[in-house]
Amino acid sequence: MPPRPDEQAVRERFGDLYQLVQAPIKREIERAVCGCDYGGTSWTTRREAEHVGALLALAPGRRLLEVGAGSGWPGLYLARTTGCDVTLADLPLAGLRIAAERAVADRLPGACWIVLADGAALPFGSGAFDAVSHSDVLCCLDAKLPVLRACRGVIRSGGRMVFTVIFPKPGLSSADHDRAVESGPPFVETALAYPAMLRQAGWVITDHADLTAEYAQTVRRLLREEEAHADELRGLYGEAEFSEKLAGRRRKIRVLEEGLLRRELFASTTADAPGGR
Ligand SMILES: C[S@@+](CC[C@H](N)C(=O)[O-])C[C@H]1O[C@@H](n2cnc3c(N)ncnc32)[C@H](O)[C@@H]1O
């Protein structure tokens, strides 16, 4: 069994990562792989972000909350391109500081608030938001159901939530399950399937898509870019860490090709919305 991750250690790792991914070579690779340069750590591409914005019906005057917003991807992009107001919430200060600088530099058309907050204990009143999004966040934390409940607690009736999440294919042998867990994000395992979790948290699914093939393509593009920029990346990471990174990408691609790990998108609305049940 892979060792159980420690939440505090994961947050500290994200804090370090947000500083590292600001390096010019990392931003260049991010532009080539995902079509953006916010220093993102999810697998959300620009195309996917645009789809999320459409599913959330974002527009000027709408209030979007992004949970686990990191350095602002894709929340700041959605705010810039749709004109909505945005609130970014996360725990590592390092990412939020970078997001704050980017928000100022981008001269967003709407309002922007940046909040140091746990996704499971959101410091907002009920109905504070029209839309909530999170990109590969639930697979980076243990308290998945409490986060979905907290999101439900701050959205208005009939508001929308869209998220992506990575998880092991259900029903794997224990050896394959362990391989999926080792290649996935730190809290990729889940005792309860996401549709059941959404129901328990007071959400109704309105759209659901399997993004595993796109995820595999993105990892392949990333591996190609990292191989093409090997000298610069060796300088950034050091030889041993860079070799381990490439080996990890190749393992992940194999796991995805074998169908052991999935990445899916869920769109939902509140269960009390008209037509919500
Ligand atoms: C895969 S990253 C996604 C970050 C960003 N949205 C992006 O797409 O680049 C997951 C994020 O979830 C955040 N996170 C983990 N546990 C959290 C919690 N309990 N509350 C809020 N954010 C959390 C991490 O700090 C990290 O920034």
The ligand as an SDF file (V2000), in Angstrom:
LIG
                    3D

 27 29  0  0  0  0  0  0  0  0999 V2000
   -4.0380   20.7310   -8.2760 C   0  0  0  0  0  0  0  0  0  0  0  0
   -3.9400   22.2070   -7.3720 S   0  0  0  0  0  0  0  0  0  0  0  0
   -4.9680   23.2690   -8.3340 C   0  0  0  0  0  0  0  0  0  0  0  0
   -4.5540   24.7030   -8.1990 C   0  0  0  0  0  0  0  0  0  0  0  0
   -5.0900   25.6760   -9.2420 C   0  0  0  0  0  0  0  0  0  0  0  0
   -6.5240   25.8090   -9.2090 N   0  0  0  0  0  0  0  0  0  0  0  0
   -4.6450   25.2530  -10.6250 C   0  0  0  0  0  0  0  0  0  0  0  0
   -5.4910   24.7970  -11.4050 O   0  0  0  0  0  0  0  0  0  0  0  0
   -3.4610   25.3850  -10.9090 O   0  0  0  0  0  0  0  0  0  0  0  0
   -4.8920   21.8770   -5.9400 C   0  0  0  0  0  0  0  0  0  0  0  0
   -4.9870   23.0530   -4.9750 C   0  0  0  0  0  0  0  0  0  0  0  0
   -5.8390   22.6720   -3.8950 O   0  0  0  0  0  0  0  0  0  0  0  0
   -5.3770   23.3490   -2.7540 C   0  0  0  0  0  0  0  0  0  0  0  0
   -5.9000   22.7390   -1.5250 N   0  0  0  0  0  0  0  0  0  0  0  0
   -5.5630   21.5670   -0.9400 C   0  0  0  0  0  0  0  0  0  0  0  0
   -6.2480   21.4040    0.2070 N   0  0  0  0  0  0  0  0  0  0  0  0
   -7.0460   22.5060    0.3470 C   0  0  0  0  0  0  0  0  0  0  0  0
   -7.9970   22.9100    1.3110 C   0  0  0  0  0  0  0  0  0  0  0  0
   -8.2840   22.1500    2.3740 N   0  0  0  0  0  0  0  0  0  0  0  0
   -8.6190   24.0890    1.1270 N   0  0  0  0  0  0  0  0  0  0  0  0
   -8.3530   24.8580    0.0520 C   0  0  0  0  0  0  0  0  0  0  0  0
   -7.4750   24.5230   -0.9110 N   0  0  0  0  0  0  0  0  0  0  0  0
   -6.8290   23.3630   -0.7630 C   0  0  0  0  0  0  0  0  0  0  0  0
   -3.8680   23.2160   -2.8570 C   0  0  0  0  0  0  0  0  0  0  0  0
   -3.2260   24.1460   -2.0200 O   0  0  0  0  0  0  0  0  0  0  0  0
   -3.6760   23.4730   -4.3530 C   0  0  0  0  0  0  0  0  0  0  0  0
   -3.4340   24.8310   -4.5890 O   0  0  0  0  0  0  0  0  0  0  0  0
  1  2  1  0
  2  3  1  0
  2 10  1  0
  3  4  1  0
  4  5  1  0
  5  6  1  0
  5  7  1  0
  7  8  2  0
  7  9  1  0
 10 11  1  0
 11 12  1  0
 11 26  1  0
 12 13  1  0
 13 14  1  0
 13 24  1  0
 14 15  1  0
 14 23  1  0
 15 16  2  0
 16 17  1  0
 17 18  1  0
 17 23  2  0
 18 19  1  0
 18 20  2  0
 20 21  1  0
 21 22  2  0
 22 23  1  0
 24 25  1  0
 24 26  1  0
 26 27  1  0
M  CHG  2   2   1   9  -1
M  END
$$$$
